Amino acid sequence: MSDVENSLRETLNTHPEDWAIRFLLVDKYVERGAVREATDLILEAPNPPASHEHLTRAVDFAGVASLPIVEAYVHENRDDHRGYDLAASLNRAVGNADRADEFAAASASLTGQSYGEAISGAEIVEPGPSAQPTPIQPPRPDFQRNEVIRDSDAASQPSN
């Protein structure tokens, strides 16, 4: 690790909730080709990002593995229909159609769209560098209600 990475890691250890610092360190990891470390750094965050921009970046980088982060974000940002759209898309990508429909319906209720409009307008998220979802342990019991499709569960789910 470079001195810059070491400094960023120390700062992140002091402020693990800070997604701006987290992404600076992710960028440094990617610069040196440590994509798996960068993905792990995103997935090990103790809290969801505070901004939708950071959430989108986490999803763009980690793909379906970021599902627990997205659901935690939605739990804390109930008025952000875009978070619900991401949660719907990721749940659909892992084969959890019922859960995806719940998030799409919640988004539709926030935007005034019909359910069909919400489904047709939902962003499709492709898997990122991490091939399989890697669940994170959320920091608060409130997040324990989130469902994560694990490798063994995904194999038994019918694909859509």
ZIQUIVEN-V142818 format. One record per residue. RES is the residue in three letters. PHI is phi in whole degrees, 0 to 359 (999 if undefined). PSI is psi in degrees with one decimal (999 if undefined). D_FIRST is the distance of its C-alpha to the first C-alpha in whole Angstrom. Layout:
res = <RES	RES>
phi = <PHI	PHI>
psi = <PSI	PSI>
d_first = <D_FIRST	D_FIRST>
This chain:
res = <MET	SER	ASP	VAL	GLU	ASN	SER	LEU	ARG	GLU	THR	LEU	ASN	THR	HIS	PRO	GLU	ASP	TRP	ALA	ILE	ARG	PHE	LEU	LEU	VAL	ASP	LYS	TYR	VAL	GLU	ARG	GLY	ALA	VAL	ARG	GLU	ALA	THR	ASP	LEU	ILE	LEU	GLU	ALA	PRO	ASN	PRO	PRO	ALA	SER	HIS	GLU	HIS	LEU	THR	ARG	ALA	VAL	ASP	PHE	ALA	GLY	VAL	ALA	SER	LEU	PRO	ILE	VAL	GLU	ALA	TYR	VAL	HIS	GLU	ASN	ARG	ASP	ASP	HIS	ARG	GLY	TYR	ASP	LEU	ALA	ALA	SER	LEU	ASN	ARG	ALA	VAL	GLY	ASN	ALA	ASP	ARG	ALA	ASP	GLU	PHE	ALA	ALA	ALA	SER	ALA	SER	LEU	THR	GLY	GLN	SER	TYR	GLY	GLU	ALA	ILE	SER	GLY	ALA	GLU	ILE	VAL	GLU	PRO	GLY	PRO	SER	ALA	GLN	PRO	THR	PRO	ILE	GLN	PRO	PRO	ARG	PRO	ASP	PHE	GLN	ARG	ASN	GLU	VAL	ILE	ARG	ASP	SER	ASP	ALA	ALA	SER	GLN	PRO	SER	ASN>
phi = <999	282	298	296	299	299	295	296	297	298	296	295	298	282	229	295	280	274	286	296	295	304	287	298	290	303	300	295	298	295	304	263	84	267	295	297	298	297	298	300	298	292	287	270	301	279	210	286	296	275	247	294	300	293	298	298	296	299	293	301	276	262	60	296	295	275	308	298	295	295	294	293	300	299	300	269	231	293	263	264	298	294	295	296	298	297	298	296	297	293	297	295	296	264	88	259	297	297	293	300	298	298	291	296	295	296	297	300	292	282	263	80	281	285	301	298	295	295	294	289	266	293	290	266	257	273	300	273	300	277	289	238	300	238	292	254	267	295	284	236	302	303	278	297	286	291	258	235	280	265	311	292	287	297	293	269	275	290	276	265>
psi = <143.5	168.7	-37.2	-45.3	-43.4	-42.3	-44.3	-39.7	-43.2	-43.6	-41.8	-37.4	-33.8	-33.3	68.0	-17.7	-8.8	103.8	-25.0	-45.7	-42.6	-44.5	-29.8	-42.7	-38.9	-45.8	-40.1	-41.5	-43.9	-38.9	-36.0	9.1	13.6	65.1	-40.9	-41.7	-40.9	-43.8	-44.9	-38.7	-38.1	-46.1	-20.3	4.9	137.4	-5.5	157.1	160.4	155.0	-23.2	152.4	-33.1	-45.3	-36.9	-46.5	-40.2	-41.1	-43.3	-43.1	-36.0	-46.5	-8.6	-139.9	-20.5	-17.8	4.2	-46.8	-34.3	-43.5	-44.7	-35.3	-39.9	-46.7	-38.8	-36.1	-17.3	65.8	-12.5	1.7	96.3	-27.6	-33.3	-41.2	-38.7	-43.9	-43.0	-40.0	-46.6	-45.3	-41.5	-39.4	-38.5	-30.1	6.9	14.8	72.6	-39.5	-44.2	-39.1	-43.0	-37.3	-45.5	-39.2	-40.4	-39.5	-41.6	-44.8	-38.8	-29.7	-31.4	-11.7	8.8	161.5	162.8	-42.3	-39.6	-39.6	-41.9	-44.6	-25.3	-1.8	136.1	136.2	124.7	125.1	149.5	140.2	-157.6	-27.6	116.4	-32.5	147.7	138.0	105.9	146.7	158.5	109.6	151.7	-19.2	147.7	-25.1	-29.3	-11.0	-17.1	-13.5	140.7	139.0	127.6	119.8	167.5	-46.4	-34.6	-40.8	-34.6	-28.1	-6.0	139.1	142.0	148.4	999>
d_first = <0	4	7	8	6	6	10	11	10	12	15	15	15	18	19	19	22	20	20	19	16	15	16	14	11	12	13	9	9	12	11	9	12	10	14	15	12	13	16	16	14	18	20	19	20	23	25	26	25	28	28	30	27	24	26	27	23	22	25	24	21	22	25	28	25	25	29	28	27	29	32	31	31	34	35	34	35	39	40	37	39	36	34	37	37	33	34	37	35	33	35	37	35	34	38	39	42	43	40	40	43	43	40	42	45	43	42	45	47	45	45	49	49	50	48	49	48	44	44	45	42	39	36	35	31	30	27	24	21	22	25	26	27	24	26	24	26	27	28	31	34	36	33	34	37	35	35	32	33	32	32	35	37	36	37	41	41	43	41	42>
